[in-house]
Structures are given as C-alpha cells and as structure tokens.
Amino acid sequence: MSAAETLELVAAVTEPSRRQLLDMLLEQGESTATAMAEELPLTRQAVTKHLHILARAGMVNHVKVGRERLWEFEPAPLTEARRSLDVIGQQWDYALRKLKLAVET
C-alpha cells in the first residue's frame, strides 16, 4: 500500500459520519444507502457521498440490485494498512534504539 493510499484510507475512516457507516456495515452486514440514512441523521444523498469516498479508499464494495446498491464492508485495506504501519513502527523502534545507544555511550 502506497503512502497516498494509506493517507486516503485514514482520511476516509476517521471522518465521524463515515465511521458510523462502517460501524453499521460491520454490525448489520449489507445495507442500502436508503436504509442507512433512515438510521442516521444524514440524508440519503449524504450517505451515498460518504459511501463513494469509502469505496474509493477500498473500504466498501457494492452490487446493484434493481435501483439500489447493496453496500458491504471490505476489511482488506485495513489489514494492509496495519501491516504497513507495523513496518513503520518497527523502523522507528530500530532508529530510537540506535539513538539511545548513541546518547548513552
């Protein structure tokens, strides 16, 4: 996952309304924008806008069923982002250990 993709993912999931949509999809499974809008203080258009942002970040997928889209959570990008962040964390740990050794000697 590139740095730009990671930033897009973080931006997508940290916005409160999008976080609520992800939580709903995690708890309830597949849902339509109309059904999600009925449970949130958002219009269907706002829900759809947020879902498209989440889709660009790879966090949700949809299938068209008649006139509606059925949205579902996609966990793969979070798993990949976590791996990337773990690598960055290991690099920082290594750099800090080296700095500590240099300061102590």
HELIX and SHEET records of a PDB file:
HELIX    1   1 ALA A    3  THR A   14  1                                  12    
HELIX    2   2 PRO A   16  GLN A   28  1                                  13    
HELIX    3   3 ALA A   33  GLU A   39  1                                   7    
HELIX    4   4 ARG A   44  ARG A   56  1                                  13    
HELIX    5   5 ALA A   76  GLU A  104  1                                  29    
SHEET    1   A 3 SER A  31  THR A  32  0                                        
SHEET    2   A 3 GLU A  68  PHE A  73 -1                                        
SHEET    3   A 3 VAL A  60  VAL A  65 -1                                        
END                                                                             
